[in-house]
Amino acid sequence: MIDRITNLKDIEYYNNIGLLSELVLEAIKKQDTPKLQQMAKALSEITFYVNELHTNRWAHNKIVSECTASKDRAIVRARRVEDELNKLSKTKNYGL
């Protein structure tokens, strides 16, 4: 559920930033002013910053997912070894 909410928020952000970028670009084409140039620069910096946040979130989620999968594989291996050890200890009495 959280992924759907996050995806919806991301879509809204990209739509809004795209609309704002188009409006600033149209205004610059009509009459280029220092304030519009400042707005365009600030808008591009915000866009790059948010893009980096999205990339960092994606990388974090990927790392967490990989660590969870690795832990799960280790648990399965440990259980398998434990089962084999129990089978061996039942067939041969090693004092275990």
PDB file as gemmi writes it, atoms N, CA and C in Angstrom:
CRYST1    1.000    1.000    1.000  90.00  90.00  90.00 P 1                      
ATOM      1  N   MET A   1       0.815  -1.194   0.000  1.00  0.00           N  
ATOM      2  CA  MET A   1       0.000   0.000   0.000  1.00  0.00           C  
ATOM      3  C   MET A   1       0.859   1.259   0.000  1.00  0.00           C  
ATOM      4  N   ILE A   2       1.951   1.229   0.764  1.00  0.00           N  
ATOM      5  CA  ILE A   2       2.833   2.390   0.832  1.00  0.00           C  
ATOM      6  C   ILE A   2       3.459   2.667  -0.531  1.00  0.00           C  
ATOM      7  N   ASP A   3       3.816   1.586  -1.275  1.00  0.00           N  
ATOM      8  CA  ASP A   3       4.389   1.769  -2.606  1.00  0.00           C  
ATOM      9  C   ASP A   3       3.418   2.485  -3.536  1.00  0.00           C  
ATOM     10  N   ARG A   4       2.141   2.143  -3.448  1.00  0.00           N  
ATOM     11  CA  ARG A   4       1.145   2.809  -4.296  1.00  0.00           C  
ATOM     12  C   ARG A   4       1.031   4.287  -3.948  1.00  0.00           C  
ATOM     13  N   ILE A   5       1.042   4.589  -2.657  1.00  0.00           N  
ATOM     14  CA  ILE A   5       0.958   5.987  -2.224  1.00  0.00           C  
ATOM     15  C   ILE A   5       2.199   6.742  -2.687  1.00  0.00           C  
ATOM     16  N   THR A   6       3.358   6.130  -2.515  1.00  0.00           N  
ATOM     17  CA  THR A   6       4.606   6.755  -2.943  1.00  0.00           C  
ATOM     18  C   THR A   6       4.602   6.984  -4.450  1.00  0.00           C  
ATOM     19  N   ASN A   7       4.162   5.979  -5.212  1.00  0.00           N  
ATOM     20  CA  ASN A   7       4.100   6.134  -6.665  1.00  0.00           C  
ATOM     21  C   ASN A   7       3.146   7.259  -7.063  1.00  0.00           C  
ATOM     22  N   LEU A   8       2.018   7.355  -6.390  1.00  0.00           N  
ATOM     23  CA  LEU A   8       1.057   8.419  -6.682  1.00  0.00           C  
ATOM     24  C   LEU A   8       1.665   9.788  -6.383  1.00  0.00           C  
ATOM     25  N   LYS A   9       2.342   9.896  -5.259  1.00  0.00           N  
ATOM     26  CA  LYS A   9       2.987  11.163  -4.910  1.00  0.00           C  
ATOM     27  C   LYS A   9       4.075  11.515  -5.921  1.00  0.00           C  
ATOM     28  N   ASP A  10       4.833  10.509  -6.360  1.00  0.00           N  
ATOM     29  CA  ASP A  10       5.875  10.740  -7.364  1.00  0.00           C  
ATOM     30  C   ASP A  10       5.265  11.247  -8.670  1.00  0.00           C  
ATOM     31  N   ILE A  11       4.173  10.637  -9.094  1.00  0.00           N  
ATOM     32  CA  ILE A  11       3.501  11.065 -10.327  1.00  0.00           C  
ATOM     33  C   ILE A  11       3.007  12.506 -10.191  1.00  0.00           C  
ATOM     34  N   GLU A  12       2.414  12.817  -9.048  1.00  0.00           N  
ATOM     35  CA  GLU A  12       1.946  14.187  -8.823  1.00  0.00           C  
ATOM     36  C   GLU A  12       3.103  15.174  -8.853  1.00  0.00           C  
ATOM     37  N   TYR A  13       4.216  14.791  -8.225  1.00  0.00           N  
ATOM     38  CA  TYR A  13       5.394  15.670  -8.231  1.00  0.00           C  
ATOM     39  C   TYR A  13       5.868  15.912  -9.661  1.00  0.00           C  
ATOM     40  N   TYR A  14       6.034  14.833 -10.441  1.00  0.00           N  
ATOM     41  CA  TYR A  14       6.542  14.985 -11.805  1.00  0.00           C  
ATOM     42  C   TYR A  14       5.580  15.799 -12.670  1.00  0.00           C  
ATOM     43  N   ASN A  15       4.296  15.614 -12.483  1.00  0.00           N  
ATOM     44  CA  ASN A  15       3.321  16.423 -13.219  1.00  0.00           C  
ATOM     45  C   ASN A  15       3.433  17.900 -12.841  1.00  0.00           C  
ATOM     46  N   ASN A  16       3.506  18.169 -11.557  1.00  0.00           N  
ATOM     47  CA  ASN A  16       3.597  19.555 -11.088  1.00  0.00           C  
ATOM     48  C   ASN A  16       4.892  20.229 -11.516  1.00  0.00           C  
ATOM     49  N   ILE A  17       6.000  19.524 -11.392  1.00  0.00           N  
ATOM     50  CA  ILE A  17       7.286  20.119 -11.758  1.00  0.00           C  
ATOM     51  C   ILE A  17       7.352  20.323 -13.267  1.00  0.00           C  
ATOM     52  N   GLY A  18       6.734  19.399 -14.035  1.00  0.00           N  
ATOM     53  CA  GLY A  18       6.684  19.565 -15.489  1.00  0.00           C  
ATOM     54  C   GLY A  18       5.853  20.770 -15.883  1.00  0.00           C  
ATOM     55  N   LEU A  19       4.702  20.931 -15.256  1.00  0.00           N  
ATOM     56  CA  LEU A  19       3.840  22.081 -15.533  1.00  0.00           C  
ATOM     57  C   LEU A  19       4.547  23.384 -15.192  1.00  0.00           C  
ATOM     58  N   LEU A  20       5.156  23.429 -14.021  1.00  0.00           N  
ATOM     59  CA  LEU A  20       5.854  24.637 -13.599  1.00  0.00           C  
ATOM     60  C   LEU A  20       7.015  24.955 -14.540  1.00  0.00           C  
ATOM     61  N   SER A  21       7.735  23.942 -14.961  1.00  0.00           N  
ATOM     62  CA  SER A  21       8.853  24.147 -15.890  1.00  0.00           C  
ATOM     63  C   SER A  21       8.359  24.730 -17.215  1.00  0.00           C  
ATOM     64  N   GLU A  22       7.266  24.191 -17.723  1.00  0.00           N  
ATOM     65  CA  GLU A  22       6.701  24.708 -18.973  1.00  0.00           C  
ATOM     66  C   GLU A  22       6.271  26.162 -18.827  1.00  0.00           C  
ATOM     67  N   LEU A  23       5.629  26.486 -17.710  1.00  0.00           N  
ATOM     68  CA  LEU A  23       5.179  27.860 -17.493  1.00  0.00           C  
ATOM     69  C   LEU A  23       6.350  28.839 -17.413  1.00  0.00           C  
ATOM     70  N   VAL A  24       7.403  28.446 -16.712  1.00  0.00           N  
ATOM     71  CA  VAL A  24       8.578  29.319 -16.598  1.00  0.00           C  
ATOM     72  C   VAL A  24       9.243  29.466 -17.964  1.00  0.00           C  
ATOM     73  N   LEU A  25       9.352  28.382 -18.711  1.00  0.00           N  
ATOM     74  CA  LEU A  25       9.965  28.437 -20.038  1.00  0.00           C  
ATOM     75  C   LEU A  25       9.167  29.333 -20.980  1.00  0.00           C  
ATOM     76  N   GLU A  26       7.843  29.215 -20.948  1.00  0.00           N  
ATOM     77  CA  GLU A  26       6.992  30.093 -21.773  1.00  0.00           C  
ATOM     78  C   GLU A  26       7.193  31.560 -21.397  1.00  0.00           C  
ATOM     79  N   ALA A  27       7.267  31.823 -20.097  1.00  0.00           N  
ATOM     80  CA  ALA A  27       7.455  33.210 -19.642  1.00  0.00           C  
ATOM     81  C   ALA A  27       8.813  33.744 -20.095  1.00  0.00           C  
ATOM     82  N   ILE A  28       9.841  32.897 -20.058  1.00  0.00           N  
ATOM     83  CA  ILE A  28      11.176  33.320 -20.493  1.00  0.00           C  
ATOM     84  C   ILE A  28      11.169  33.614 -21.995  1.00  0.00           C  
ATOM     85  N   LYS A  29      10.455  32.796 -22.760  1.00  0.00           N  
ATOM     86  CA  LYS A  29      10.383  33.021 -24.209  1.00  0.00           C  
ATOM     87  C   LYS A  29       9.690  34.345 -24.531  1.00  0.00           C  
ATOM     88  N   LYS A  30       8.691  34.723 -23.731  1.00  0.00           N  
ATOM     89  CA  LYS A  30       7.981  35.987 -23.961  1.00  0.00           C  
ATOM     90  C   LYS A  30       8.850  37.180 -23.589  1.00  0.00           C  
ATOM     91  N   GLN A  31       9.431  37.100 -22.393  1.00  0.00           N  
ATOM     92  CA  GLN A  31      10.266  38.212 -21.931  1.00  0.00           C  
ATOM     93  C   GLN A  31      11.260  37.674 -20.906  1.00  0.00           C  
ATOM     94  N   ASP A  32      12.496  37.603 -21.321  1.00  0.00           N  
ATOM     95  CA  ASP A  32      13.551  37.065 -20.462  1.00  0.00           C  
ATOM     96  C   ASP A  32      13.965  38.126 -19.441  1.00  0.00           C  
ATOM     97  N   THR A  33      13.792  37.806 -18.172  1.00  0.00           N  
ATOM     98  CA  THR A  33      14.182  38.731 -17.102  1.00  0.00           C  
ATOM     99  C   THR A  33      15.084  37.990 -16.117  1.00  0.00           C  
ATOM    100  N   PRO A  34      15.855  38.735 -15.345  1.00  0.00           N  
ATOM    101  CA  PRO A  34      16.712  38.094 -14.333  1.00  0.00           C  
ATOM    102  C   PRO A  34      15.917  37.264 -13.317  1.00  0.00           C  
ATOM    103  N   LYS A  35      14.732  37.737 -12.949  1.00  0.00           N  
ATOM    104  CA  LYS A  35      13.924  36.985 -11.982  1.00  0.00           C  
ATOM    105  C   LYS A  35      13.473  35.651 -12.571  1.00  0.00           C  
ATOM    106  N   LEU A  36      13.091  35.658 -13.836  1.00  0.00           N  
ATOM    107  CA  LEU A  36      12.692  34.400 -14.476  1.00  0.00           C  
ATOM    108  C   LEU A  36      13.878  33.449 -14.591  1.00  0.00           C  
ATOM    109  N   GLN A  37      15.051  33.997 -14.858  1.00  0.00           N  
ATOM    110  CA  GLN A  37      16.254  33.156 -14.908  1.00  0.00           C  
ATOM    111  C   GLN A  37      16.545  32.547 -13.529  1.00  0.00           C  
ATOM    112  N   GLN A  38      16.348  33.337 -12.475  1.00  0.00           N  
ATOM    113  CA  GLN A  38      16.530  32.822 -11.113  1.00  0.00           C  
ATOM    114  C   GLN A  38      15.511  31.718 -10.821  1.00  0.00           C  
ATOM    115  N   MET A  39      14.275  31.949 -11.266  1.00  0.00           N  
ATOM    116  CA  MET A  39      13.236  30.935 -11.059  1.00  0.00           C  
ATOM    117  C   MET A  39      13.597  29.642 -11.787  1.00  0.00           C  
ATOM    118  N   ALA A  40      14.057  29.760 -13.017  1.00  0.00           N  
ATOM    119  CA  ALA A  40      14.419  28.579 -13.806  1.00  0.00           C  
ATOM    120  C   ALA A  40      15.579  27.834 -13.148  1.00  0.00           C  
ATOM    121  N   LYS A  41      16.562  28.577 -12.657  1.00  0.00           N  
ATOM    122  CA  LYS A  41      17.715  27.949 -11.992  1.00  0.00           C  
ATOM    123  C   LYS A  41      17.274  27.237 -10.715  1.00  0.00           C  
ATOM    124  N   ALA A  42      16.454  27.916  -9.912  1.00  0.00           N  
ATOM    125  CA  ALA A  42      15.969  27.308  -8.665  1.00  0.00           C  
ATOM    126  C   ALA A  42      15.132  26.076  -8.963  1.00  0.00           C  
ATOM    127  N   LEU A  43      14.305  26.158  -9.990  1.00  0.00           N  
ATOM    128  CA  LEU A  43      13.467  25.027 -10.372  1.00  0.00           C  
ATOM    129  C   LEU A  43      14.307  23.828 -10.799  1.00  0.00           C  
ATOM    130  N   SER A  44      15.357  24.071 -11.573  1.00  0.00           N  
ATOM    131  CA  SER A  44      16.208  22.954 -12.003  1.00  0.00           C  
ATOM    132  C   SER A  44      16.963  22.354 -10.815  1.00  0.00           C  
ATOM    133  N   GLU A  45      17.401  23.193  -9.880  1.00  0.00           N  
ATOM    134  CA  GLU A  45      18.094  22.673  -8.689  1.00  0.00           C  
ATOM    135  C   GLU A  45      17.150  21.839  -7.828  1.00  0.00           C  
ATOM    136  N   ILE A  46      15.921  22.288  -7.674  1.00  0.00           N  
ATOM    137  CA  ILE A  46      14.927  21.520  -6.921  1.00  0.00           C  
ATOM    138  C   ILE A  46      14.675  20.177  -7.598  1.00  0.00           C  
ATOM    139  N   THR A  47      14.546  20.214  -8.920  1.00  0.00           N  
ATOM    140  CA  THR A  47      14.294  18.983  -9.672  1.00  0.00           C  
ATOM    141  C   THR A  47      15.431  17.987  -9.488  1.00  0.00           C  
ATOM    142  N   PHE A  48      16.677  18.449  -9.610  1.00  0.00           N  
ATOM    143  CA  PHE A  48      17.821  17.549  -9.438  1.00  0.00           C  
ATOM    144  C   PHE A  48      17.895  17.017  -8.008  1.00  0.00           C  
ATOM    145  N   TYR A  49      17.605  17.869  -7.032  1.00  0.00           N  
ATOM    146  CA  TYR A  49      17.642  17.447  -5.639  1.00  0.00           C  
ATOM    147  C   TYR A  49      16.603  16.361  -5.365  1.00  0.00           C  
ATOM    148  N   VAL A  50      15.378  16.576  -5.806  1.00  0.00           N  
ATOM    149  CA  VAL A  50      14.316  15.595  -5.582  1.00  0.00           C  
ATOM    150  C   VAL A  50      14.623  14.303  -6.334  1.00  0.00           C  
ATOM    151  N   ASN A  51      15.190  14.420  -7.535  1.00  0.00           N  
ATOM    152  CA  ASN A  51      15.580  13.232  -8.283  1.00  0.00           C  
ATOM    153  C   ASN A  51      16.620  12.422  -7.499  1.00  0.00           C  
ATOM    154  N   GLU A  52      17.561  13.109  -6.876  1.00  0.00           N  
ATOM    155  CA  GLU A  52      18.562  12.417  -6.050  1.00  0.00           C  
ATOM    156  C   GLU A  52      17.906  11.734  -4.850  1.00  0.00           C  
ATOM    157  N   LEU A  53      16.924  12.394  -4.239  1.00  0.00           N  
ATOM    158  CA  LEU A  53      16.199  11.770  -3.120  1.00  0.00           C  
ATOM    159  C   LEU A  53      15.485  10.499  -3.586  1.00  0.00           C  
ATOM    160  N   HIS A  54      14.853  10.559  -4.752  1.00  0.00           N  
ATOM    161  CA  HIS A  54      14.171   9.377  -5.294  1.00  0.00           C  
ATOM    162  C   HIS A  54      15.167   8.256  -5.569  1.00  0.00           C  
ATOM    163  N   THR A  55      16.323   8.606  -6.124  1.00  0.00           N  
ATOM    164  CA  THR A  55      17.358   7.605  -6.407  1.00  0.00           C  
ATOM    165  C   THR A  55      17.872   6.981  -5.110  1.00  0.00           C  
ATOM    166  N   ASN A  56      18.090   7.801  -4.102  1.00  0.00           N  
ATOM    167  CA  ASN A  56      18.552   7.292  -2.808  1.00  0.00           C  
ATOM    168  C   ASN A  56      17.518   6.375  -2.174  1.00  0.00           C  
ATOM    169  N   ARG A  57      16.245   6.741  -2.274  1.00  0.00           N  
ATOM    170  CA  ARG A  57      15.173   5.898  -1.725  1.00  0.00           C  
ATOM    171  C   ARG A  57      15.140   4.553  -2.446  1.00  0.00           C  
ATOM    172  N   TRP A  58      15.264   4.590  -3.775  1.00  0.00           N  
ATOM    173  CA  TRP A  58      15.273   3.358  -4.556  1.00  0.00           C  
ATOM    174  C   TRP A  58      16.451   2.471  -4.148  1.00  0.00           C  
ATOM    175  N   ALA A  59      17.639   3.070  -4.016  1.00  0.00           N  
ATOM    176  CA  ALA A  59      18.830   2.297  -3.635  1.00  0.00           C  
ATOM    177  C   ALA A  59      18.667   1.713  -2.232  1.00  0.00           C  
ATOM    178  N   HIS A  60      18.135   2.492  -1.310  1.00  0.00           N  
ATOM    179  CA  HIS A  60      17.910   2.006   0.057  1.00  0.00           C  
ATOM    180  C   HIS A  60      16.961   0.817   0.055  1.00  0.00           C  
ATOM    181  N   ASN A  61      15.844   0.944  -0.667  1.00  0.00           N  
ATOM    182  CA  ASN A  61      14.876  -0.153  -0.726  1.00  0.00           C  
ATOM    183  C   ASN A  61      15.489  -1.399  -1.349  1.00  0.00           C  
ATOM    184  N   LYS A  62      16.323  -1.213  -2.364  1.00  0.00           N  
ATOM    185  CA  LYS A  62      16.977  -2.355  -3.016  1.00  0.00           C  
ATOM    186  C   LYS A  62      17.936  -3.048  -2.049  1.00  0.00           C  
ATOM    187  N   ILE A  63      18.715  -2.275  -1.317  1.00  0.00           N  
ATOM    188  CA  ILE A  63      19.676  -2.847  -0.364  1.00  0.00           C  
ATOM    189  C   ILE A  63      18.943  -3.594   0.744  1.00  0.00           C  
ATOM    190  N   VAL A  64      17.877  -3.004   1.266  1.00  0.00           N  
ATOM    191  CA  VAL A  64      17.092  -3.668   2.315  1.00  0.00           C  
ATOM    192  C   VAL A  64      16.515  -4.975   1.788  1.00  0.00           C  
ATOM    193  N   SER A  65      16.015  -4.954   0.571  1.00  0.00           N  
ATOM    194  CA  SER A  65      15.441  -6.152  -0.036  1.00  0.00           C  
ATOM    195  C   SER A  65      16.507  -7.235  -0.219  1.00  0.00           C  
ATOM    196  N   GLU A  66      17.678  -6.840  -0.701  1.00  0.00           N  
ATOM    197  CA  GLU A  66      18.766  -7.807  -0.893  1.00  0.00           C  
ATOM    198  C   GLU A  66      19.233  -8.385   0.440  1.00  0.00           C  
ATOM    199  N   CYS A  67      19.328  -7.555   1.469  1.00  0.00           N  
ATOM    200  CA  CYS A  67      19.752  -8.037   2.792  1.00  0.00           C  
ATOM    201  C   CYS A  67      18.722  -9.003   3.368  1.00  0.00           C  
ATOM    202  N   THR A  68      17.458  -8.691   3.196  1.00  0.00           N  
ATOM    203  CA  THR A  68      16.395  -9.579   3.684  1.00  0.00           C  
ATOM    204  C   THR A  68      16.448 -10.917   2.957  1.00  0.00           C  
ATOM    205  N   ALA A  69      16.633 -10.885   1.643  1.00  0.00           N  
ATOM    206  CA  ALA A  69      16.713 -12.117   0.861  1.00  0.00           C  
ATOM    207  C   ALA A  69      17.932 -12.933   1.279  1.00  0.00           C  
ATOM    208  N   SER A  70      19.054 -12.272   1.516  1.00  0.00           N  
ATOM    209  CA  SER A  70      20.271 -12.961   1.943  1.00  0.00           C  
ATOM    210  C   SER A  70      20.070 -13.619   3.309  1.00  0.00           C  
ATOM    211  N   LYS A  71      19.437 -12.904   4.215  1.00  0.00           N  
ATOM    212  CA  LYS A  71      19.157 -13.453   5.546  1.00  0.00           C  
ATOM    213  C   LYS A  71      18.229 -14.662   5.437  1.00  0.00           C  
ATOM    214  N   ASP A  72      17.211 -14.552   4.605  1.00  0.00           N  
ATOM    215  CA  ASP A  72      16.275 -15.661   4.420  1.00  0.00           C  
ATOM    216  C   ASP A  72      16.980 -16.887   3.838  1.00  0.00           C  
ATOM    217  N   ARG A  73      17.890 -16.662   2.870  1.00  0.00           N  
ATOM    218  CA  ARG A  73      18.652 -17.790   2.300  1.00  0.00           C  
ATOM    219  C   ARG A  73      19.540 -18.438   3.367  1.00  0.00           C  
ATOM    220  N   ALA A  74      20.137 -17.620   4.230  1.00  0.00           N  
ATOM    221  CA  ALA A  74      21.002 -18.156   5.288  1.00  0.00           C  
ATOM    222  C   ALA A  74      20.189 -18.984   6.279  1.00  0.00           C  
ATOM    223  N   ILE A  75      18.990 -18.550   6.579  1.00  0.00           N  
ATOM    224  CA  ILE A  75      18.123 -19.304   7.489  1.00  0.00           C  
ATOM    225  C   ILE A  75      17.749 -20.638   6.872  1.00  0.00           C  
ATOM    226  N   VAL A  76      17.416 -20.641   5.594  1.00  0.00           N  
ATOM    227  CA  VAL A  76      17.063 -21.888   4.905  1.00  0.00           C  
ATOM    228  C   VAL A  76      18.257 -22.837   4.902  1.00  0.00           C  
ATOM    229  N   ARG A  77      19.463 -22.312   4.619  1.00  0.00           N  
ATOM    230  CA  ARG A  77      20.670 -23.164   4.629  1.00  0.00           C  
ATOM    231  C   ARG A  77      20.910 -23.734   6.025  1.00  0.00           C  
ATOM    232  N   ALA A  78      20.752 -22.901   7.053  1.00  0.00           N  
ATOM    233  CA  ALA A  78      20.978 -23.357   8.427  1.00  0.00           C  
ATOM    234  C   ALA A  78      19.979 -24.445   8.808  1.00  0.00           C  
ATOM    235  N   ARG A  79      18.745 -24.289   8.406  1.00  0.00           N  
ATOM    236  CA  ARG A  79      17.737 -25.317   8.699  1.00  0.00           C  
ATOM    237  C   ARG A  79      18.051 -26.617   7.971  1.00  0.00           C  
ATOM    238  N   ARG A  80      18.498 -26.500   6.734  1.00  0.00           N  
ATOM    239  CA  ARG A  80      18.850 -27.690   5.962  1.00  0.00           C  
ATOM    240  C   ARG A  80      20.017 -28.437   6.627  1.00  0.00           C  
ATOM    241  N   VAL A  81      21.034 -27.689   7.056  1.00  0.00           N  
ATOM    242  CA  VAL A  81      22.176 -28.305   7.734  1.00  0.00           C  
ATOM    243  C   VAL A  81      21.736 -28.923   9.050  1.00  0.00           C  
ATOM    244  N   GLU A  82      20.869 -28.237   9.760  1.00  0.00           N  
ATOM    245  CA  GLU A  82      20.356 -28.760  11.022  1.00  0.00           C  
ATOM    246  C   GLU A  82      19.598 -30.071  10.797  1.00  0.00           C  
ATOM    247  N   ASP A  83      18.783 -30.123   9.749  1.00  0.00           N  
ATOM    248  CA  ASP A  83      18.048 -31.352   9.420  1.00  0.00           C  
ATOM    249  C   ASP A  83      19.013 -32.488   9.068  1.00  0.00           C  
ATOM    250  N   GLU A  84      20.024 -32.173   8.268  1.00  0.00           N  
ATOM    251  CA  GLU A  84      21.015 -33.192   7.907  1.00  0.00           C  
ATOM    252  C   GLU A  84      21.757 -33.678   9.148  1.00  0.00           C  
ATOM    253  N   LEU A  85      22.094 -32.771  10.035  1.00  0.00           N  
ATOM    254  CA  LEU A  85      22.782 -33.138  11.270  1.00  0.00           C  
ATOM    255  C   LEU A  85      21.899 -34.039  12.125  1.00  0.00           C  
ATOM    256  N   ASN A  86      20.621 -33.727  12.214  1.00  0.00           N  
ATOM    257  CA  ASN A  86      19.688 -34.566  12.968  1.00  0.00           C  
ATOM    258  C   ASN A  86      19.574 -35.951  12.350  1.00  0.00           C  
ATOM    259  N   LYS A  87      19.519 -36.027  11.007  1.00  0.00           N  
ATOM    260  CA  LYS A  87      19.458 -37.333  10.330  1.00  0.00           C  
ATOM    261  C   LYS A  87      20.708 -38.140  10.607  1.00  0.00           C  
ATOM    262  N   LEU A  88      21.872 -37.484  10.524  1.00  0.00           N  
ATOM    263  CA  LEU A  88      23.120 -38.198  10.789  1.00  0.00           C  
ATOM    264  C   LEU A  88      23.214 -38.660  12.229  1.00  0.00           C  
ATOM    265  N   SER A  89      22.771 -37.823  13.149  1.00  0.00           N  
ATOM    266  CA  SER A  89      22.872 -38.194  14.551  1.00  0.00           C  
ATOM    267  C   SER A  89      21.909 -39.354  14.891  1.00  0.00           C  
ATOM    268  N   LYS A  90      20.834 -39.477  14.134  1.00  0.00           N  
ATOM    269  CA  LYS A  90      19.898 -40.590  14.338  1.00  0.00           C  
ATOM    270  C   LYS A  90      20.438 -41.882  13.758  1.00  0.00           C  
ATOM    271  N   THR A  91      21.133 -41.785  12.610  1.00  0.00           N  
ATOM    272  CA  THR A  91      21.646 -42.999  11.972  1.00  0.00           C  
ATOM    273  C   THR A  91      22.939 -43.470  12.637  1.00  0.00           C  
ATOM    274  N   LYS A  92      23.753 -42.575  13.056  1.00  0.00           N  
ATOM    275  CA  LYS A  92      25.018 -42.944  13.708  1.00  0.00           C  
ATOM    276  C   LYS A  92      25.092 -42.200  15.041  1.00  0.00           C  
ATOM    277  N   ASN A  93      25.406 -42.879  16.046  1.00  0.00           N  
ATOM    278  CA  ASN A  93      25.450 -42.286  17.357  1.00  0.00           C  
ATOM    279  C   ASN A  93      26.817 -41.663  17.579  1.00  0.00           C  
ATOM    280  N   TYR A  94      26.919 -40.377  17.354  1.00  0.00           N  
ATOM    281  CA  TYR A  94      28.156 -39.648  17.556  1.00  0.00           C  
ATOM    282  C   TYR A  94      28.160 -38.933  18.898  1.00  0.00           C  
ATOM    283  N   GLY A  95      27.207 -39.176  19.707  1.00  0.00           N  
ATOM    284  CA  GLY A  95      27.124 -38.525  20.993  1.00  0.00           C  
ATOM    285  C   GLY A  95      26.525 -37.134  20.922  1.00  0.00           C  
ATOM    286  N   LEU A  96      25.810 -36.862  19.851  1.00  0.00           N  
ATOM    287  CA  LEU A  96      25.189 -35.542  19.714  1.00  0.00           C  
ATOM    288  C   LEU A  96      23.788 -35.557  20.255  1.00  0.00           C  
TER     289      LEU A  96                                                      
END                                                                             
